[in-house]
Structures are given as C-alpha cells and as structure tokens.
Amino acid sequence: MPLDIIIVGAGIGGLTAALALRRCGHRVVMLEKAVDKTEDGYALSSTPNASKILRRLGLDLEKAGFTPWVGIDGFVGDVDPTTPAWRSLWVPPPGTVEDRYGAPSGFIHRADLHRALWNLAISTEGTGVPVKIIEGVKVASFDATTASVTTIAGQVHTADLVIAADGVRSTAHAEVVGEVRPAETPKAASIRFVFASKNLKDHPACMNMARDSPWRMSYYFGEDKSVGLFRSACRNDEIQNFGVYVYRQVDDTKTWTNPEIRQLALECLKSYKEPIPQLIRAAPENSFYLRKTAHRKPLPRFHKNRLILLGDACHPMMPSYGQGAASAMEDAAVLGVVLRNVDQREQIESRLEIWENLRKPRASAMVYLSRRDSTAFEVSTELQAAVRGVLPPDQLPELSPPAIVDWMWAYDCIDVAEQAMQERGEDF
C-alpha cells in the first residue's frame, strides 16, 4: 500500500517533495496557510544541481522561463560602471556548463517555477495520484510520535509521515530537537527591483549595462565592501533582475514602503556613478521590495520518528551562493529516492535515517559556506573550520570559491541517493 504523507507548506521545496513522492506512488496532502499561494520575489538561481532535479521530475525548464547564464563579470561601480568589466569573477569551464556539470545554470522567476511545480503536482496526467492541496490551513503544532499536525482551528491531521516545509518561521524543529532555535537575522538584507528588458531602450546607458554582459551575471562593487549590486536576466531574458546586497544593520522593526526602499537603495549605493543611480530612480516603484536574510546554526537532527524538516524549515541560509531553493530541492529529491517501494509504516524510520545521513552533512556545510558579512566570497578561517566539522574532507578538499562552485554544481543528489541505497542492499 502507498504511504499517506502530509506536507506542511506549498512553497518550492514542499511542492518538489510532493512531486517526487507522488512519482513514488504515495498519496500526498499539502496543507498551506495562504490562499492563492504564489512565491514573492523575482529571479531564483537554478544551478546545475537544481536543474538536474527539475528535469528528472518532468519540469520543462524552457517553458518555465529558464534563462541561462555562463559567468559573472565584475564592474567597479563607484568609478565608472560603463567601462569594460574589471575582470571576470567566474568563467565557465571548457565546453559548456551542461557538458561539465550535467545540466545548465540559470535563473527562473520564482512565481514561474512555483506555478510549474504546482501544476505538475496536481495534474491528472503523469505518474501517481495527483497531489491534494488544501489552502487556508494554518498548522499550530507537530507531533513526531503520532505523525500528526494540529491546526489553529483544532483539527488533527494524521498520516504515515509528516514533512515540515513551512519556511524559516516554522516551529517544527522544536519537536525534533526539543527546543526552539529561531533563525538568526544577521546584519544583511537585499533590496530587489526589476526592469523589463524592453524598457531599458529608454535608458541607453542602463541598456549597455545589460548588453555588455550577455548571458552573464553582472556584479558592481566598490571600495565599500558592505554593499554591492548584482544584475541577472530571467523569464527568457524578458526581465532584468537587480539586487542590492547590504551587509549592514537595516531596521527590520518598521514596515518599509516602496519609495522608502528605493531611497534606501540610493543611499546604500551613494558612491556609485551613473547610470546606476539613474537605473534605481527609473525602475518601477512597485517592483521594489526589501528582504531580510536569515540563517541558523545547523541542527543536530533533521528528523525525529516520522517527522522530517525540509528546506528553510530545517536549514535556512544566506543567499550568497544561491543555494537556498536548491538545497530544499535536494532534500525533496533524495526523499523521493529513499521512500521508493516503501509500503509499510515500519520501514519509514530506517529510510529516514538514510535520508538524514545523506542530507545533513551537505546542507549543514552549505549553511556555513553561505554566511557572509561583506560582498567578498572568501570563506573565513572560522567558517572553514565549521565546514570541516560537518563535511568529510574528501568531499570538498579545497575551500576556494571555484572549488566550492564545482562541489555545489557537479552534485547529482538522485544518483548519490540511489548509489547509497544500492550499497545498503535496500529495495528501491
């Protein structure tokens, strides 16, 4: 008999898990607190380790608006950002990114990816039973022993397995580790805004910023390493996505209006030369939003009994390497492997041990590697020691930025999980 599985949270990580488990033949019910759920924000990084998963789950990257990128160009924003790139911060290896890593790297609009995963999960076509998504349900508590959740309305939902994929504010981890460990909010935030590519023609200098790095990401920086500006394309190159990354204390007690966020961006980049101020002033006011970043020291456990933590509910991380969504997808895809051919409740816990052994070292290392207090990508001595404390040294011998990119991108979590299952003699 297939398992009955409850997933709390219908974000990108939860939907990826639902799709992977549906394809195993299990029955999945998702509880989502929002109604008409969508993802806020703009470009989401789909590096090869994530693109592999999406393809294996049947998602058409091109139809989802995937826009590839093949490197990062660095520009000195506070001298003259219209001059040629100061240097290439990362260039692709010989051949193509896909040749080396097995899948492309690029950006997908968060809303587009969310919609594509949602449609695949509930579709009456394809492998398995369509996922049932119940909106407007807020979960108040989790019970690992009974594999149940209780809603704020007092309803109890019980299953063979519960997956907490309800984001950085999730309280499910307290049930797993025995205490509340809220995510930390470091002195860092990102200001995001977008520009329709077609509208850049009205601002020739800004248009050149995009044209000078076709199919590449642009990074503008200056003497002040507490701020930096990134540009990337998404939605089939229809949108130019900008992010002002701020490694300073930003007041998170107030509700910021769009005009105030625009002004904050101008103040943070006040030493930057034109056309960057012009770009910020010309961008649509309603496209500005401010997002605080969060991280948490890796938890000692990622599951207990028949409750597991997935994505930001387990290991929130800073956006430095663009691996937050990718790590959630890896959690989900590996779960889909270890729960294949499981038809008895008694089999679940041993399979979840395999899942945690595969996911905990890599996800914990990614949390540490993502921590930043400036726009520099070098990993501090302290964080290097933390990475060595959670990751076997043969998995990432060198902690330089190029080596870290190789380690992240080359990983095929499904192949690794299948190999682990074979080595253990498991039927999957």
C-alpha positions as CSV (number, residue, x, y, z in Angstrom):
1,M,0.0,0.0,0.0
2,P,1.3,3.5,-0.7
3,L,2.0,5.8,2.2
4,D,-0.2,8.7,3.3
5,I,2.0,11.7,3.6
6,I,1.2,15.2,4.9
7,I,3.4,18.1,3.7
8,V,3.0,21.4,5.6
9,G,3.8,24.3,3.2
10,A,3.3,24.5,-0.5
11,G,6.4,26.5,-1.4
12,I,9.0,25.4,-3.9
13,G,10.6,22.9,-1.5
14,G,7.3,21.4,-0.4
15,L,6.0,21.1,-4.0
16,T,9.2,19.5,-5.2
17,A,8.8,16.9,-2.4
18,A,5.1,16.4,-3.2
19,L,6.0,15.7,-6.9
20,A,8.9,13.4,-6.0
21,L,6.7,11.4,-3.6
22,R,3.8,11.3,-6.0
23,R,6.0,9.7,-8.6
24,C,6.9,7.0,-6.0
25,G,3.2,6.2,-5.8
26,H,2.5,7.7,-2.4
27,R,-0.6,9.7,-1.6
28,V,0.3,13.3,-0.7
29,V,-1.9,16.0,1.0
30,M,-0.4,19.5,1.3
31,L,-1.6,22.0,4.0
32,E,-0.9,25.6,3.0
33,K,-1.8,28.6,5.2
34,A,-2.1,31.0,2.3
35,V,-4.9,31.2,-0.2
36,D,-3.9,31.6,-3.9
37,K,-0.4,30.8,-2.9
38,T,2.5,32.2,-5.0
39,E,6.1,33.0,-4.5
40,D,7.2,36.5,-3.9
41,G,10.4,37.9,-5.4
42,Y,12.0,37.6,-8.8
43,A,14.9,35.6,-10.1
44,L,15.7,32.3,-8.4
45,S,19.1,30.7,-9.1
46,S,18.7,27.3,-10.8
47,T,22.3,26.0,-10.7
48,P,23.1,22.6,-12.3
49,N,22.4,20.6,-9.1
50,A,18.9,22.1,-9.0
51,S,18.3,21.9,-12.8
52,K,19.1,18.2,-12.8
53,I,16.3,17.6,-10.2
54,L,13.7,19.7,-12.1
55,R,14.4,17.9,-15.3
56,R,14.2,14.4,-13.6
57,L,10.8,15.4,-12.2
58,G,9.5,16.3,-15.6
59,L,9.6,20.1,-15.5
60,D,10.4,21.7,-18.8
61,L,12.9,24.4,-18.0
62,E,12.4,26.3,-21.2
63,K,8.6,26.5,-20.7
64,A,9.2,27.7,-17.1
65,G,11.2,30.7,-18.5
66,F,14.6,29.4,-17.6
67,T,17.3,32.0,-18.7
68,P,20.8,30.5,-18.8
69,W,23.9,32.3,-17.6
70,V,27.5,31.4,-18.2
71,G,29.6,33.5,-15.9
72,I,30.0,36.6,-13.8
73,D,31.6,39.9,-14.9
74,G,32.8,42.3,-12.3
75,F,32.5,46.1,-12.7
76,V,33.7,48.9,-10.5
77,G,30.5,50.7,-9.7
78,D,32.0,53.6,-7.8
79,V,34.5,54.5,-10.5
80,D,32.7,54.1,-13.9
81,P,30.3,51.1,-14.3
82,T,30.1,51.8,-18.1
83,T,33.7,50.8,-18.7
84,P,34.5,47.2,-19.7
85,A,34.4,44.6,-17.0
86,W,37.2,44.9,-14.5
87,R,37.6,41.2,-14.5
88,S,35.6,38.0,-14.9
89,L,34.9,36.7,-11.5
90,W,33.8,33.3,-12.8
91,V,34.0,31.9,-16.3
92,P,32.6,28.6,-17.4
93,P,35.0,25.6,-17.9
94,P,35.9,24.4,-21.3
95,G,32.9,23.3,-23.3
96,T,29.5,24.2,-21.8
97,V,28.2,24.3,-18.3
98,E,26.0,21.4,-19.2
99,D,28.9,19.4,-20.5
100,R,30.8,19.8,-17.3
101,Y,28.0,19.6,-14.7
102,G,25.3,17.6,-16.4
103,A,22.7,20.4,-16.6
104,P,22.6,24.2,-17.3
105,S,22.8,27.0,-14.8
106,G,20.5,30.0,-15.0
107,F,17.6,31.9,-13.4
108,I,13.9,31.2,-13.2
109,H,11.3,33.7,-11.9
110,R,10.1,32.4,-8.6
111,A,6.5,32.7,-9.5
112,D,7.0,30.8,-12.7
113,L,8.8,27.9,-11.1
114,H,6.2,27.7,-8.3
115,R,3.4,27.6,-10.8
116,A,5.1,25.0,-12.9
117,L,5.7,22.7,-9.9
118,W,2.1,23.3,-8.6
119,N,0.6,22.3,-11.9
120,L,2.7,19.2,-12.2
121,A,1.8,18.1,-8.7
122,I,-1.9,18.4,-9.1
123,S,-2.1,17.3,-12.8
124,T,-4.3,14.3,-13.6
125,E,-1.7,13.2,-16.1
126,G,1.7,11.7,-15.2
127,T,2.8,9.1,-12.7
128,G,1.0,8.6,-9.4
129,V,-2.0,10.1,-7.7
130,P,-2.5,13.8,-8.1
131,V,-1.4,15.8,-5.0
132,K,-4.2,17.3,-2.9
133,I,-3.5,20.9,-1.8
134,I,-5.7,22.4,0.9
135,E,-5.3,26.1,1.2
136,G,-6.1,28.4,4.1
137,V,-5.0,25.9,6.8
138,K,-2.5,27.1,9.4
139,V,-0.7,24.4,11.4
140,A,-0.2,25.2,15.1
141,S,1.8,22.1,16.2
142,F,3.5,19.0,15.1
143,D,3.7,15.5,16.8
144,A,6.6,13.3,15.7
145,T,5.4,10.2,17.5
146,T,2.0,10.1,16.0
147,A,3.0,11.7,12.7
148,S,0.2,14.3,13.1
149,V,-0.4,18.0,12.9
150,T,-2.9,20.2,14.7
151,T,-4.3,23.3,13.1
152,I,-5.2,26.5,14.8
153,A,-8.8,25.5,14.3
154,G,-8.2,22.4,16.4
155,Q,-8.3,19.9,13.6
156,V,-5.9,17.0,13.8
157,H,-4.5,15.5,10.6
158,T,-2.6,12.2,10.9
159,A,-0.5,10.4,8.3
160,D,2.3,7.8,7.9
161,L,4.8,10.7,7.5
162,V,4.7,14.4,8.1
163,I,7.1,16.8,6.3
164,A,7.5,20.3,7.6
165,A,8.3,22.5,4.6
166,D,6.8,25.7,6.0
167,G,9.7,28.0,5.8
168,V,12.1,29.9,8.0
169,R,9.5,30.7,10.7
170,S,8.5,27.0,11.1
171,T,8.3,25.7,14.7
172,A,8.5,22.1,13.7
173,H,12.2,21.9,14.5
174,A,11.3,22.3,18.2
175,E,9.5,19.0,18.1
176,V,12.6,17.4,16.5
177,V,15.4,18.8,18.7
178,G,13.4,19.5,21.9
179,E,13.7,23.3,22.0
180,V,13.0,26.4,19.9
181,R,16.0,27.6,17.9
182,P,14.8,30.6,15.9
183,A,16.7,31.6,12.8
184,E,19.1,34.4,13.3
185,T,18.8,37.6,11.3
186,P,22.4,38.9,10.6
187,K,23.4,42.4,9.5
188,A,22.4,41.7,6.0
189,A,19.5,42.3,3.6
190,S,18.7,42.5,0.0
191,I,16.8,45.2,-1.9
192,R,15.3,43.7,-5.1
193,F,13.8,45.5,-8.1
194,V,13.3,44.7,-11.8
195,F,13.3,46.4,-15.1
196,A,11.5,45.0,-18.2
197,S,14.3,44.4,-20.7
198,K,12.3,46.1,-23.5
199,N,12.0,49.3,-21.4
200,L,15.8,49.7,-21.0
201,K,15.8,51.1,-24.5
202,D,14.5,54.3,-23.0
203,H,17.7,54.5,-20.8
204,P,20.6,53.8,-23.2
205,A,23.3,53.8,-20.5
206,C,21.4,51.3,-18.5
207,M,20.8,49.2,-21.6
208,N,24.5,49.0,-22.1
209,M,24.8,47.5,-18.6
210,A,22.8,44.5,-19.8
211,R,24.3,44.3,-23.2
212,D,27.9,44.4,-22.0
213,S,27.4,41.0,-20.2
214,P,25.0,38.9,-22.4
215,W,24.1,35.6,-20.8
216,R,26.3,36.6,-17.9
217,M,25.6,38.0,-14.4
218,S,27.0,41.4,-13.6
219,Y,28.4,42.3,-10.3
220,Y,29.0,46.0,-9.4
221,F,31.1,46.8,-6.4
222,G,33.3,49.4,-4.9
223,E,35.6,50.3,-2.1
224,D,32.8,49.8,0.5
225,K,32.5,46.0,0.7
226,S,29.3,46.3,2.8
227,V,27.2,46.8,-0.4
228,G,27.1,45.5,-3.9
229,L,24.8,45.4,-6.9
230,F,24.0,42.3,-8.9
231,R,22.2,42.0,-12.2
232,S,20.8,38.9,-13.9
233,A,18.2,38.2,-16.5
234,C,15.2,35.9,-16.0
235,R,11.9,34.9,-17.7
236,N,13.5,34.1,-21.0
237,D,15.5,37.4,-20.8
238,E,12.3,39.5,-20.6
239,I,13.2,40.8,-17.2
240,Q,16.4,42.3,-15.8
241,N,16.6,41.4,-12.1
242,F,18.6,43.6,-9.8
243,G,19.7,43.0,-6.2
244,V,21.4,45.5,-3.9
245,Y,23.1,43.3,-1.2
246,V,23.6,45.2,2.0
247,Y,25.8,43.9,4.8
248,R,24.7,46.5,7.4
249,Q,22.1,46.7,10.0
250,V,18.7,47.5,8.4
251,D,15.8,48.4,10.6
252,D,13.5,45.4,10.5
253,T,11.1,46.7,13.0
254,K,9.4,49.1,10.6
255,T,7.2,48.5,7.6
256,W,9.1,49.8,4.6
257,T,7.2,51.5,1.8
258,N,8.3,51.1,-1.9
259,P,9.5,54.7,-2.1
260,E,11.5,54.2,1.2
261,I,13.1,51.1,-0.2
262,R,14.1,52.9,-3.4
263,Q,15.6,55.7,-1.3
264,L,17.5,53.1,0.8
265,A,19.0,51.6,-2.3
266,L,20.1,55.0,-3.5
267,E,21.7,55.7,0.0
268,C,23.5,52.4,0.1
269,L,25.0,53.0,-3.4
270,K,25.5,56.7,-3.0
271,S,29.2,56.4,-4.0
272,Y,28.2,54.6,-7.3
273,K,28.4,56.5,-10.5
274,E,25.9,56.9,-13.2
275,P,24.0,55.1,-14.7
276,I,23.4,53.1,-11.5
277,P,21.5,55.9,-9.7
278,Q,19.6,56.6,-12.9
279,L,18.6,52.9,-13.1
280,I,17.3,52.9,-9.5
281,R,15.3,56.1,-10.0
282,A,13.8,54.8,-13.2
283,A,12.8,51.3,-12.1
284,P,9.1,50.8,-11.4
285,E,8.3,51.8,-7.9
286,N,6.1,48.9,-7.2
287,S,8.9,46.4,-8.1
288,F,11.0,47.4,-5.0
289,Y,11.0,45.1,-2.0
290,L,13.3,44.6,1.0
291,R,14.1,41.1,2.2
292,K,16.0,40.4,5.4
293,T,18.3,37.4,5.3
294,A,18.3,34.6,7.9
295,H,20.4,31.6,8.9
296,R,20.7,29.2,11.7
297,K,23.5,27.0,13.1
298,P,22.9,23.5,11.7
299,L,20.5,21.5,13.8
300,P,21.8,18.2,15.4
301,R,19.0,16.3,13.8
302,F,16.9,16.8,10.7
303,H,14.1,14.3,11.6
304,K,12.5,12.5,14.5
305,N,10.4,9.4,14.3
306,R,8.0,10.1,11.4
307,L,8.5,13.9,11.2
308,I,11.2,15.5,8.9
309,L,12.3,19.0,8.3
310,L,12.8,20.3,4.8
311,G,14.4,23.4,3.3
312,D,14.2,26.6,5.2
313,A,12.2,24.9,8.0
314,C,15.4,22.9,8.6
315,H,18.5,24.8,7.3
316,P,17.8,28.4,6.4
317,M,20.9,30.0,4.8
318,M,22.0,33.3,3.4
319,P,21.7,33.8,-0.4
320,S,25.4,34.1,-1.1
321,Y,25.7,31.1,-3.4
322,G,22.1,31.0,-4.4
323,Q,21.6,27.6,-2.8
324,G,18.6,28.0,-0.5
325,A,16.0,26.7,-3.0
326,A,18.4,24.2,-4.5
327,S,19.1,22.7,-1.1
328,A,15.4,22.3,-0.4
329,M,15.0,20.6,-3.8
330,E,17.9,18.3,-2.9
331,D,16.1,17.4,0.4
332,A,13.0,16.6,-1.6
333,A,14.6,14.6,-4.4
334,V,16.6,12.4,-2.0
335,L,13.4,11.7,0.0
336,G,11.8,10.6,-3.2
337,V,14.6,8.0,-3.7
338,V,14.7,6.6,-0.2
339,L,10.9,6.2,0.1
340,R,10.6,4.2,-3.2
341,N,8.9,0.8,-2.7
342,V,8.1,1.6,1.0
343,D,4.7,0.3,1.7
344,Q,4.8,-0.4,5.4
345,R,4.9,2.3,8.2
346,E,7.6,0.2,9.9
347,Q,10.0,0.8,7.1
348,I,9.9,4.6,7.3
349,E,12.2,5.4,10.1
350,S,15.2,3.3,8.8
351,R,14.8,5.0,5.4
352,L,14.7,8.5,7.0
353,E,18.0,7.7,8.7
354,I,19.5,7.1,5.3
355,W,17.9,10.4,4.1
356,E,19.4,12.3,7.1
357,N,22.8,10.7,6.6
358,L,22.8,11.9,3.0
359,R,21.4,15.4,3.6
360,K,22.7,16.6,6.9
361,P,26.5,17.0,6.0
362,R,25.9,18.7,2.7
363,A,23.1,21.0,3.8
364,S,25.0,21.9,7.0
365,A,28.2,22.7,5.1
366,M,26.1,24.9,2.7
367,V,24.7,26.9,5.6
368,Y,28.3,27.8,6.8
369,L,29.6,28.4,3.2
370,S,26.7,30.9,2.6
371,R,27.5,33.0,5.7
372,R,28.8,36.5,4.8
373,D,29.5,39.8,6.4
374,S,30.6,41.5,3.2
375,T,30.4,41.1,-0.5
376,A,33.6,39.2,-0.6
377,F,33.3,35.5,-1.4
378,E,36.3,34.2,0.5
379,V,35.5,31.8,3.4
380,S,36.8,32.9,6.7
381,T,39.1,30.7,8.8
382,E,36.3,30.3,11.4
383,L,33.8,29.2,8.8
384,Q,36.3,26.9,7.2
385,A,36.7,25.1,10.5
386,A,32.9,24.9,10.8
387,V,32.6,23.3,7.3
388,R,35.3,20.8,8.2
389,G,33.3,19.9,11.3
390,V,30.3,18.8,9.3
391,L,31.7,17.6,6.0
392,P,34.1,14.8,5.3
393,P,37.3,16.4,3.9
394,D,37.3,14.2,0.8
395,Q,34.1,15.8,-0.3
396,L,35.5,19.3,-0.5
397,P,39.3,19.3,-0.2
398,E,39.7,23.0,-1.1
399,L,37.6,25.9,0.1
400,S,38.3,28.4,-2.6
401,P,35.3,29.9,-4.4
402,P,35.9,27.9,-7.7
403,A,36.2,24.7,-5.8
404,I,33.0,25.4,-3.8
405,V,31.1,26.1,-7.1
406,D,32.4,22.8,-8.5
407,W,31.3,20.9,-5.4
408,M,27.8,22.5,-5.5
409,W,27.1,22.3,-9.2
410,A,28.5,18.8,-10.0
411,Y,26.4,17.1,-7.3
412,D,23.7,14.8,-8.5
413,C,21.7,14.1,-5.4
414,I,19.5,11.5,-7.0
415,D,22.4,9.5,-8.3
416,V,24.1,9.7,-4.9
417,A,21.0,8.6,-3.1
418,E,20.5,5.7,-5.5
419,Q,24.0,4.5,-5.0
420,A,23.6,4.7,-1.2
421,M,20.5,2.6,-1.4
422,Q,22.3,0.0,-3.5
423,E,25.2,-0.1,-1.1
424,R,22.8,-0.8,1.7
425,G,21.0,-3.5,-0.2
426,E,17.7,-1.7,0.0
427,D,14.9,-2.4,-2.4
428,F,14.1,0.8,-4.2
